[in-house]
Amino acid sequence: MIRVCGENPHAPGRIALVLDALDRLYLPVCAARGLTLDQRWVSPPMAVPGLPNTLRLLGRDASYPEN
């Protein structure tokens, strides 16, 4: 199994749109390829006017055998 970690900064006020697109568009495609999202974090954890949000994702690809 391979662990995948990603960090993406997003413009102020856009995090709700990004999370919606992640759930609706990206995750189904990943699941079809055998990828799983284990956790996601947003920092700061809510939209704060004028401040960007950082989205961190932790997932795995189970198609690779463990050592």
BELQUIUR-V933032 format. One record per residue. N is the residue number from 1. RES is the residue in one small letter. OMEGA is omega in degrees with one decimal (* if undefined). Layout:
n->[N:N]
res->[RES:RES]
omega->[OMEGA:OMEGA]
This chain:
n->[1:2:3:4:5:6:7:8:9:10:11:12:13:14:15:16:17:18:19:20:21:22:23:24:25:26:27:28:29:30:31:32:33:34:35:36:37:38:39:40:41:42:43:44:45:46:47:48:49:50:51:52:53:54:55:56:57:58:59:60:61:62:63:64:65:66:67]
res->[m:i:r:v:c:g:e:n:p:h:a:p:g:r:i:a:l:v:l:d:a:l:d:r:l:y:l:p:v:c:a:a:r:g:l:t:l:d:q:r:w:v:s:p:p:m:a:v:p:g:l:p:n:t:l:r:l:l:g:r:d:a:s:y:p:e:n]
omega->[177.2:174.9:-179.7:179.4:180.0:178.2:-175.3:174.6:180.0:-177.1:178.6:175.9:-175.9:-170.8:178.8:177.8:-179.7:-179.7:176.6:178.7:177.5:-178.3:-171.4:-172.5:-170.7:-175.1:176.6:178.4:178.1:-179.8:179.2:179.3:179.5:178.6:-178.2:173.0:-179.0:-178.4:171.0:179.2:174.2:-180.0:-10.4:-170.8:176.7:177.4:177.0:-177.8:177.5:-179.9:175.8:173.6:173.6:178.0:176.8:-177.6:174.1:-178.1:-180.0:175.7:-174.9:-178.4:177.2:-179.1:175.3:178.8:*]
